[in-house]
Amino acid sequence: MCIMTSGTMNYKYIHLLYVPTLACNMGCKYCYLEENTVSQGNMNPLNTLEYAINKFKNSGVVPFNISLHGGEVTTLSKSAFHDIIKYISEYYKENKDLIESAGFTVGNPHIKTNLYSLDKHIDTIKEYNVSISGSLDLPLSLHDQYRLTKGNQKTLKKILANIELLRDIPNKKKVSATIFKEHYDHLDEIVEDIKYLDEFTCLDMNDFNFMIGFDYNSCGLLHPITEDEQVSFYEKMHECFDGTTLDAGVNGPWFNEFGPGYCTNCDNCGEKFFLLEVNGDIYSCVRGQKQKDYYYGNIFKDSVEDILATAKNKMFLNHNKEPFNDECSKCGYLYLCKTGCPFVKNTYQTNKSYTCKLQQKMYEDRGYEKDPANDEFVYQYVSKMRITDVSNYIPKDNDDNSLANLIKKDKKLKYIYDDSSFILDVDGSEYSLSSQILNVSREFVYLTKESKIKIYMKKNMIEEECDYPENNALYIMILSGNLVTYGDEGRTKQRHVNTTQIFKGVLDNIQSDKEGYYVYDISNLIHEYKDFYSKENPNNIFFTTTSLREYHYLKQKNNAYYHIAAINLPFQNMEFIYIDEEL
């Protein structure tokens, strides 16, 4: 997931896989959709896509990529296919700046297809430079054994002819192949067929990829290969293609499904990738399509907010059907694989990736280092996913990773805890502020509606500890002494009253009576919220800068020792009791 701010809108960016029809012209013997590969009535596929895109965007969700899937997208009529492709092309043009501002590349319309009816839409494909991801069975000698039309007609000859129609199209022309035991038994043939496709077709075989089949819905026709066979297959491909014209492929895209960052190796399922069917139903992905545990809602019936909340909740539950694997807790590559795809884990009723050995071998070959602080990452991962008892994975105490040493070793952390960075002036009395974590005793100030209150902040807090000082600000947080309970875990904290940011440009224009310090009068800010303060308990005011606050939370995310030692608000603070003299 990517969150990007544009104007006043915080956008969430997603990859949207759209299924404009479930109808398919083929009856592959191992189809995961089974009897669902039929048309869903007379719904207009363009209307659904337009409605969904508008509803997503109005809720702050922007598809940065729209791909077409099925069923089989090429079963659409010529006009329906053309209209959808045109719409996606225009969407990319209209939203180019917005998408690129979030760091994504705007491409061309893209379809995932079995290639059999590609010829019907070749004019539209050429007009809009549509990129293609197709599928074949390797070795080619087995293709017609498993991939037949619904009338039991062979498909390979026509598919190879259709591929030739793509020769003059400049964009992506790739295929993928899924490997089961039946294919693995023909390794030498697979090697020769890859060479043939590379030499005699227009496919970019350096952009080819393998998928390792898993036991899901093959009706006993196909069988998954073992973990050792997966490694053997991987090694065979390297033996045959390392150092050849396909070196970049075998060391890149061919096995990227098992690499870090791929959707099957992440813990953010339900956040970045969504599959939309023509009837408005939304699922996790093609693996979860038509599976109730991976159903998020319907775009016509449910709000985007409810769909996102359901997605997050269901993927949390799916990731946690099995306890966290102790073997994974000891693996230095956990930070890369994160235990794998929840759908496949639940299919096998296991708690780790079904391609574990293959992934470890690939990571080793590609030079990925094992995490030297794996216990820290394990704690962070388990804490986030809440798979099991977090306390089982708290890193062992280490004096080198005490809070004092972490602060000492980190230049920016020093400023978060520096007791000379902020001075609070209350009616002429000055208080040097320190972090509540480091305070050995509690100190209070009493405030009334007549109190004059100023905060002094060292100028280098903004100027020296931030890459872009003009975008940095004095960050002030006011908390009531009244407590509030929130979240699934029933956490209790002080109620948040106000957050205020005063940017450098404003501070620069306020004359300070202390050399080297900014000054800002917070009297009105404090008095404005007097009705929200606790009368029974001390209230709290915290000071930091915007950049240091962000750095603190990033440090918590990346360092388990710091996360354990540092509370959410470690910033310089002062507790206060507010006395309203009118009471």
Buried (B, 14 or more C-beta within 10 A) or exposed (E): EBEBEEEEEEBBBBBBBBBBBBBBBBBBEBBBBEEBBEBBEEBEBBEBBBBBBEBBBEBBBBBBBBBBBBBBBBBBEEEBBBBBBBBBBEBBEEBEEBBEEBEBEBBBBBBBBBBBBBBBBBEBBEEBBBBBBBBBBBBBEBBBEBBBBEEEEEBBEBBBEBBEBBEEBEBBBBBBBBBBEBBBEBBEBBBBBBBEBBEEBEBBBBBBBBBBBBBBEBEEEBEBBEBEBBBBBBEBBBEBBEEEEBEBBBBBBBBBBBBBEEBBBBBEBBBBBBBBBBBBBBBBBBBBBBBEBBBBBBBEEBEBEEBBBBBBEBBBEBBBEBEBBEEBBEBBBBBBBBBBBBBBBBBBEBBBBBBBBBBBBBBEEEEBEBBEBBBBBBBBBBBBBBBBEEEEBBBEEEEEBEBEEBBEEBEBBEBBBBEEBBBBBBBEEEEEBBBBBBBEEEEEBEBEEEBEBBBBBBBBBBEEBBEEBEEBBBBBBBBBBBEEEEEEEEEEBBBEBBEEEBBBEEBEEEEBEBEEBBBBEBBEBBBEBBEBBBEEBBBBBBBBBBBBBBBBEEBBEEBBBBBBBBEEBBBBBBBBBBBEEEE
